[in-house]
Amino acid sequence: MINTMTTTTAHTFTGVLEDVEREVDGVLSTFLETKSRNAAHPSVRGILTRLRALVLTGGERLRPRLCVLGWQAAGGLSGGGHGDSHAVAGAAASLEMVHAFTLIHDDIVDDSDTRLGVPTVHRALATHHHERPEAAKLALNAAGLLGDVALVYADEILHGAGLTSAQLRAALPVMNVMRTEVMYGQYLELLATGRLSTDVDGALQIARYKSAKYGIERPLHLGAALGGADDRLRASLTAFALPVGEAFQLREDLVSVFGGPGSADVRPAKQTVLMALALQRASDSDQEHLRRSVAGPEPSETDAARVRMILDDTGARDTVEHMITTRCREALRALAAADLPTETASTLRQIALQATARRS
């Protein structure tokens, strides 16, 4: 059941959501400016500019938005010790610093050249230190340290957000489990990288840890904890979040192969549901082609076209589309059954539909 809201309350909901989202940027900007200004060495200030650029450039702030929605779902706007939106903004901002940590380390593990059209942190550092004999190694090590700094900063922002002692006690277990889960997911993905498998369940488990739990469920849980949520509400949020998060990752897997030009888009270096399904159904020769596309150099456009053809001909692409649709419907049913304020449920519905929609 979805609660009704008065027009005044709905207006308050929208205004607070927008205000907190803007305030998140302010919290991050002020925090990083202060850290850079107080850095004891020019080189430290220099590397912190890389972190600032990553955190403040681009990004949809989805995790902070979900945190605010979780807080509102728990009645955060009604007060009762849980109504300080400024403190919620600080807690939500800490999620973006955790995200910076994961992006930096993901890019190192994936050996990525760019993110959002600009050089990744370790690539930028390698260019900056190009005169050094081992610039690439230095850059990887420095980027790893910077990612660790971002994780430390996330804790500092959370503890300095102005939460009540009860809110902080409720928030810390959520943050701890979220960070642990995303690292588990990264490790499982690392084990599967470069070794295509027919294990669909294994690929879904990685998607659940790295996307569904980290990207959707735990940010909602963090906000709900700040609002004093009970177990029933947390379960309702989970019933929505996990299928949405899995569907989002399945959509990303399709987009990575079919959504853009260039043969690099089809190189299936990571284990995905899409590739697992194709391997289950492909002929021996097509299986060999998929495996070579992992082990060999970047495939030619001819080889890339064959990969796409295999994914289509085996029905793997259609099956993944069906899985996305099924999970999106499951999430929306859970949302309709949850006891949430109308505006909160409506916004979560929009997020679910946008995250899982087809992208050409």
C-alpha positions as CSV (number, residue, x, y, z in Angstrom):
1,M,0.0,0.0,0.0
2,I,1.2,3.5,-0.8
3,N,0.4,6.3,1.5
4,T,-1.3,9.5,0.2
5,M,0.3,12.9,0.7
6,T,-1.1,16.4,0.9
7,T,-0.1,18.9,-1.8
8,T,2.0,20.8,0.8
9,T,3.8,17.6,1.9
10,A,4.5,16.7,-1.7
11,H,6.0,20.1,-2.4
12,T,8.1,19.8,0.7
13,F,9.3,16.4,-0.4
14,T,10.4,17.7,-3.9
15,G,12.1,20.7,-2.4
16,V,14.0,18.8,0.2
17,L,15.1,16.2,-2.3
18,E,16.5,18.9,-4.7
19,D,18.1,20.9,-1.9
20,V,19.9,17.9,-0.5
21,E,21.1,16.8,-3.9
22,R,22.6,20.3,-4.4
23,E,24.0,20.3,-0.9
24,V,25.9,17.0,-1.6
25,D,28.0,18.8,-4.2
26,G,28.7,21.6,-1.8
27,V,29.7,19.2,1.0
28,L,32.1,17.4,-1.4
29,S,33.6,20.6,-2.9
30,T,34.2,22.2,0.5
31,F,35.6,19.1,2.0
32,L,38.1,18.5,-0.8
33,E,39.1,22.2,-1.0
34,T,39.9,22.1,2.7
35,K,41.9,18.9,2.4
36,S,43.9,20.3,-0.5
37,R,44.5,23.6,1.2
38,N,45.7,22.0,4.4
39,A,47.9,19.4,2.7
40,A,51.4,19.5,4.0
41,H,53.2,19.0,0.7
42,P,52.6,20.3,-2.9
43,S,52.7,16.8,-4.3
44,V,49.9,15.8,-2.0
45,R,47.9,18.8,-3.1
46,G,48.5,17.8,-6.7
47,I,47.2,14.3,-6.3
48,L,44.2,15.5,-4.4
49,T,43.2,17.6,-7.5
50,R,42.8,14.2,-9.3
51,L,40.4,13.1,-6.7
52,R,38.5,16.3,-6.8
53,A,38.2,16.1,-10.6
54,L,36.8,12.6,-10.3
55,V,34.3,13.3,-7.6
56,L,33.0,16.6,-8.9
57,T,33.0,16.0,-12.7
58,G,30.0,14.3,-14.1
59,G,28.0,11.6,-12.4
60,E,24.3,11.4,-11.7
61,R,24.6,11.3,-7.9
62,L,22.3,8.3,-7.9
63,R,23.5,6.9,-4.6
64,P,23.0,10.1,-2.7
65,R,19.6,10.5,-4.3
66,L,18.7,7.0,-3.2
67,C,20.0,7.7,0.3
68,V,17.7,10.7,0.6
69,L,14.8,8.7,-0.8
70,G,15.4,6.0,1.9
71,W,15.4,8.7,4.6
72,Q,12.1,10.1,3.2
73,A,10.7,6.6,3.0
74,A,11.3,6.2,6.7
75,G,9.5,9.5,7.5
76,G,12.6,11.7,7.6
77,L,10.6,14.8,6.8
78,S,8.3,14.3,9.7
79,G,11.0,15.1,12.2
80,G,11.1,13.2,15.5
81,G,14.9,13.5,15.6
82,H,15.3,12.3,12.1
83,G,14.5,15.5,10.2
84,D,17.8,17.3,9.7
85,S,18.3,17.3,5.9
86,H,21.7,18.9,6.2
87,A,23.0,15.9,8.2
88,V,21.5,13.6,5.6
89,A,23.2,15.5,2.8
90,G,26.6,14.9,4.6
91,A,25.9,11.2,5.0
92,A,24.8,11.0,1.3
93,A,28.0,12.8,0.2
94,S,30.0,10.1,2.0
95,L,28.6,7.6,-0.5
96,E,30.1,9.5,-3.4
97,M,33.6,9.3,-1.8
98,V,33.1,5.5,-1.4
99,H,32.2,5.5,-5.1
100,A,35.3,7.4,-6.0
101,F,37.3,4.7,-4.2
102,T,35.6,1.9,-6.2
103,L,36.0,3.7,-9.5
104,I,39.7,4.3,-9.0
105,H,40.3,0.7,-8.0
106,D,38.0,-0.7,-10.8
107,D,40.0,1.3,-13.4
108,I,43.3,-0.1,-12.1
109,V,42.0,-3.7,-12.1
110,D,40.4,-3.2,-15.6
111,D,43.5,-1.4,-16.9
112,S,41.0,1.3,-18.3
113,D,42.3,4.2,-20.3
114,T,39.4,6.6,-19.8
115,R,36.3,7.3,-17.7
116,L,33.6,9.7,-18.8
117,G,35.8,10.6,-21.8
118,V,38.8,11.7,-19.7
119,P,41.9,9.7,-18.7
120,T,41.5,7.5,-15.7
121,V,43.4,8.5,-12.5
122,H,46.3,6.1,-13.1
123,R,46.6,7.0,-16.7
124,A,46.7,10.7,-15.9
125,L,49.3,10.1,-13.2
126,A,51.4,8.1,-15.6
127,T,51.3,11.0,-18.1
128,H,52.2,13.5,-15.3
129,H,55.2,11.4,-14.3
130,H,56.2,10.4,-17.8
131,E,59.9,11.4,-17.2
132,R,60.2,8.8,-14.5
133,P,61.7,5.4,-15.6
134,E,58.8,3.4,-14.1
135,A,56.0,6.0,-14.5
136,A,53.3,3.3,-15.1
137,K,54.2,1.4,-12.0
138,L,54.4,4.6,-9.9
139,A,51.0,5.7,-11.3
140,L,49.3,2.5,-10.4
141,N,50.6,2.5,-6.9
142,A,49.8,6.2,-6.4
143,A,46.2,5.7,-7.8
144,G,45.7,2.8,-5.4
145,L,46.8,5.0,-2.5
146,L,44.4,7.8,-3.7
147,G,41.6,5.3,-3.8
148,D,42.4,4.3,-0.2
149,V,42.4,8.0,0.8
150,A,38.9,8.4,-0.7
151,L,37.7,5.6,1.5
152,V,39.2,7.2,4.6
153,Y,37.5,10.5,3.5
154,A,34.2,8.8,3.3
155,D,34.4,7.9,6.9
156,E,35.5,11.4,7.9
157,I,32.6,13.0,6.0
158,L,30.1,10.6,7.5
159,H,31.3,11.2,11.1
160,G,31.4,14.9,10.5
161,A,27.9,15.2,8.9
162,G,26.2,16.2,12.1
163,L,24.2,13.1,12.6
164,T,22.7,12.3,16.0
165,S,24.4,9.5,18.0
166,A,21.5,7.2,17.3
167,Q,21.7,7.9,13.5
168,L,25.4,7.3,13.5
169,R,25.0,4.0,15.3
170,A,22.4,3.0,12.8
171,A,24.4,4.1,9.7
172,L,27.8,2.6,10.5
173,P,26.7,-1.1,10.1
174,V,25.1,-0.3,6.7
175,M,28.3,1.5,5.5
176,N,30.5,-1.3,6.7
177,V,28.5,-4.1,5.0
178,M,28.2,-2.0,1.8
179,R,32.0,-1.6,1.5
180,T,32.6,-5.2,2.3
181,E,30.1,-6.4,-0.3
182,V,31.5,-4.3,-3.1
183,M,35.0,-5.6,-2.4
184,Y,33.7,-9.2,-2.4
185,G,32.0,-8.5,-5.7
186,Q,35.2,-7.0,-7.1
187,Y,37.2,-10.1,-6.1
188,L,34.6,-12.5,-7.6
189,E,34.7,-10.5,-10.8
190,L,38.5,-10.5,-10.8
191,L,38.5,-14.3,-10.5
192,A,36.1,-14.6,-13.5
193,T,37.9,-12.1,-15.7
194,G,39.4,-13.6,-18.8
195,R,37.8,-17.0,-18.1
196,L,34.5,-17.2,-19.9
197,S,32.1,-19.6,-18.2
198,T,28.6,-21.0,-18.7
199,D,27.9,-20.2,-15.0
200,V,24.9,-17.8,-15.2
201,D,24.3,-17.9,-11.4
202,G,27.9,-16.8,-10.8
203,A,27.6,-13.9,-13.2
204,L,24.4,-12.9,-11.4
205,Q,26.0,-13.1,-8.0
206,I,28.7,-10.6,-9.2
207,A,26.0,-8.3,-10.6
208,R,24.2,-8.5,-7.2
209,Y,27.2,-7.6,-5.2
210,K,28.7,-4.9,-7.5
211,S,25.5,-3.3,-8.8
212,A,22.3,-4.3,-7.0
213,K,23.5,-4.2,-3.4
214,Y,26.2,-1.5,-3.7
215,G,24.4,0.7,-6.2
216,I,20.8,0.5,-5.1
217,E,20.0,-1.5,-1.9
218,R,22.6,-0.1,0.5
219,P,22.2,3.6,-0.3
220,L,18.5,3.1,0.3
221,H,19.2,1.3,3.5
222,L,21.6,4.0,4.7
223,G,18.9,6.7,4.3
224,A,16.3,4.5,5.9
225,A,18.7,3.9,8.8
226,L,19.0,7.7,9.2
227,G,15.2,7.9,9.3
228,G,14.8,5.2,12.0
229,A,13.4,2.5,9.7
230,D,12.2,-0.8,11.0
231,D,13.0,-4.2,9.6
232,R,9.7,-4.2,7.5
233,L,10.7,-1.1,5.6
234,R,14.2,-2.3,5.0
235,A,12.8,-5.6,3.6
236,S,10.5,-3.6,1.3
237,L,13.4,-1.5,0.0
238,T,15.4,-4.7,-0.6
239,A,12.6,-6.3,-2.5
240,F,12.6,-3.3,-4.8
241,A,16.4,-2.7,-5.0
242,L,17.8,-6.1,-5.8
243,P,15.8,-6.8,-9.0
244,V,16.3,-3.2,-10.2
245,G,20.1,-3.4,-9.6
246,E,20.4,-6.7,-11.4
247,A,18.3,-5.4,-14.3
248,F,20.5,-2.3,-14.5
249,Q,23.7,-4.4,-14.7
250,L,22.1,-6.7,-17.3
251,R,21.2,-3.5,-19.3
252,E,24.8,-2.2,-19.0
253,D,26.1,-5.6,-20.3
254,L,24.0,-5.3,-23.4
255,V,24.9,-1.7,-23.9
256,S,28.6,-2.5,-23.6
257,V,28.3,-4.9,-26.6
258,F,25.5,-3.4,-28.7
259,G,25.3,0.2,-27.7
260,G,28.3,1.8,-29.3
261,P,30.6,1.6,-32.3
262,G,34.1,0.0,-32.2
263,S,35.3,-3.5,-31.7
264,A,36.5,-2.8,-28.1
265,D,32.8,-2.7,-27.1
266,V,32.4,-6.4,-27.7
267,R,35.5,-7.7,-26.0
268,P,34.0,-9.9,-23.2
269,A,36.8,-9.7,-20.8
270,K,34.5,-10.0,-17.8
271,Q,32.1,-12.8,-17.0
272,T,28.5,-11.7,-17.7
273,V,25.1,-13.3,-18.0
274,L,25.0,-12.5,-21.6
275,M,28.3,-14.3,-22.4
276,A,27.4,-17.3,-20.1
277,L,24.1,-17.8,-21.9
278,A,25.8,-17.6,-25.3
279,L,28.4,-20.2,-24.3
280,Q,25.7,-22.5,-23.1
281,R,24.0,-22.5,-26.5
282,A,26.7,-21.8,-29.1
283,S,28.3,-24.3,-31.4
284,D,31.8,-25.5,-30.7
285,S,33.3,-23.2,-33.3
286,D,31.3,-20.2,-32.0
287,Q,32.4,-21.0,-28.4
288,E,36.0,-21.0,-29.5
289,H,35.5,-17.6,-31.2
290,L,34.1,-16.1,-28.0
291,R,37.0,-17.5,-25.9
292,R,39.6,-16.2,-28.4
293,S,38.0,-12.8,-28.1
294,V,39.0,-12.8,-24.4
295,A,42.5,-14.2,-24.7
296,G,43.7,-12.5,-27.8
297,P,44.4,-8.9,-28.8
298,E,41.6,-6.4,-29.5
299,P,39.3,-8.0,-32.0
300,S,38.9,-6.7,-35.5
301,E,35.5,-5.2,-36.5
302,T,34.9,-8.4,-38.5
303,D,35.5,-10.5,-35.4
304,A,33.4,-8.1,-33.3
305,A,30.6,-8.4,-35.7
306,R,30.7,-12.2,-35.4
307,V,30.6,-11.9,-31.6
308,R,27.4,-9.8,-31.9
309,M,26.0,-12.3,-34.3
310,I,26.6,-15.2,-31.9
311,L,24.9,-13.3,-29.1
312,D,21.9,-12.8,-31.4
313,D,21.7,-16.2,-33.0
314,T,22.0,-18.1,-29.7
315,G,19.1,-16.0,-28.3
316,A,21.3,-14.8,-25.4
317,R,20.5,-11.2,-26.2
318,D,16.7,-11.8,-26.2
319,T,17.0,-13.8,-23.0
320,V,18.8,-11.0,-21.2
321,E,16.2,-8.6,-22.4
322,H,13.5,-10.9,-21.0
323,M,15.4,-11.1,-17.7
324,I,15.6,-7.3,-17.5
325,T,11.8,-7.0,-18.1
326,T,11.0,-9.6,-15.5
327,R,13.2,-8.0,-12.9
328,C,11.8,-4.6,-13.5
329,R,8.3,-5.8,-13.2
330,E,9.2,-7.6,-9.9
331,A,10.7,-4.4,-8.5
332,L,7.6,-2.4,-9.5
333,R,5.3,-5.0,-7.8
334,A,7.4,-4.8,-4.7
335,L,7.2,-1.0,-4.8
336,A,3.4,-1.0,-5.2
337,A,3.1,-3.3,-2.2
338,A,5.4,-1.3,0.0
339,D,4.1,1.2,2.6
340,L,5.9,4.3,1.2
341,P,4.9,7.9,0.8
342,T,3.4,8.5,-2.7
343,E,6.2,10.9,-3.9
344,T,8.9,8.5,-2.7
345,A,7.4,5.6,-4.5
346,S,6.8,7.6,-7.6
347,T,10.5,8.8,-7.7
348,L,11.7,5.2,-7.2
349,R,9.5,4.0,-10.0
350,Q,11.0,6.6,-12.3
351,I,14.5,5.6,-11.3
352,A,13.8,1.9,-12.0
353,L,12.3,2.6,-15.4
354,Q,15.1,4.9,-16.4
355,A,17.9,2.5,-15.2
356,T,16.5,-0.4,-17.1
357,A,15.2,1.2,-20.3
358,R,16.6,0.2,-23.7
359,R,19.4,2.5,-24.9
360,S,20.3,2.7,-28.6
